[in-house]
């Protein structure tokens, strides 16, 4: 078995060497390479054929003394001629060499017709070979032109022969059948078949390469589409991040007056308690302790309030466990002053808590955006009993938050647009139309959930946020 492999490897190396040395085309064009390869095969085959023909003529002339045999000089000249054509092709002049080859065969066939008649079988086969070679080596148009020339040659020589203007040597018609006749015909048929086969094979290879290139191009296009989609997602993510920053500034603008008001209240109460404790002194120790206790409570409340405010405006990407109930209450605390100003009550339903894992800052922003959206809807209303209901429940290992108002609802015309970036019905002075868009993106991207709205025009709207509860990264509870 190893010896067979060695022999196969040796033959493969020899074949590659012979192909590279004698047949490999040098043209840069794919189409020209195909034609040059076929031309090299035809010329090398012709060289071998005329070499054998020369030996055959020499044998008949000197050993058999056949006076009708072609002089050995003719095949030797043709042998040298084809060597010249082959050298011309290897020097890079394949195109002119192809024309010379075709016209040389045309002249030889025409001479044969003149000498031995228009019905000479070998001449007719040579004409057929010429038409095939013209289409393979040059073009179909050139093959059609050669066909016209052959038609005229056979017509003219046939007319001259019929009218005895020329007298071809037709002795071959009266001779007995000889074995070399079918051999010559078989050789010519084989040459025609080989030329056609080579042409078809090279065309099929070109088509296969084209198909392969098409597949590679499709793969490259698909990869490019993937890269474009990835780049688009990165750009959308960067854009959404900028939108989140814009939303935080807008939130700050909306609730800043309330923040400062509540901060001043906390600080005022703190200093009031400290002042009262100082005035009471040691004489009223119990009263002093009470004031100090109230001061400590106000200090703790102030610290919690400041921490809640920080969460609203930070943009940290740190995930942690947090209490959803506590964070919702922190949001309502931050918005307390604005709620009082608009005379809106918060009705928080759900007496239990849900602990989940995620970005607490982003969660705060989502709840704040939706509550602010409800407050904006109430701005134009002078009704009594304005209320925002907030529900928190757990269902099938999912947290469900509902935020509902009775501020008139959303019309059907814009119901499908409210989560679109920069869509707003409030006018440029009151809204940028990015609050709900960022809320939706945060719920989907950061928490793997959904946000939907149910609304009845003339009554109110209910936003429903739903996402899986997690107790650690990528591990559902």
Secondary structure, DSSP 8 states (H G I E B T S, - for coil): -HHHHHHHHHHHHHHHHHIIIII----SSHHHHHHHHHHHHHHHHHHHHHHHHHHHHHHHHHTS--TTS--HHHHHHHHHHHHHHHHHHHTT-HHHHHHHHHHHHHHHHHHHHHHH-TT-HHHHHHHHHHHHHHHHHT-HHHHHHHHHHHHHHHHHHHHHHHTTSS----GGGTS---HHHHHHHHHHHHHHHHHHHHHHHHHHHHHHHHHHHHHHHHHHHHHHHHHHHHHHHHHHHHHHHHHHHHHHHHHHHHHHHHHHHHHHHHHHHHHHHHHHHHHHTTTTHHHHHHHHHHHHHHHHHHHHHHHHHHHHH------EEEEHHHHHHHHHHHTHHHHHHHTEEEEEE-SS--EEEE-HHHHHHHHHHHHHHHHHHHTT---SSEEEEEEEEEETTEEEEEEEE-S----TTTTTTTTSTT--SS-TTT--S-HHHHHHHHHHHHHS-EEEEEEETTTEEEEEEEEE-EEETTEE-
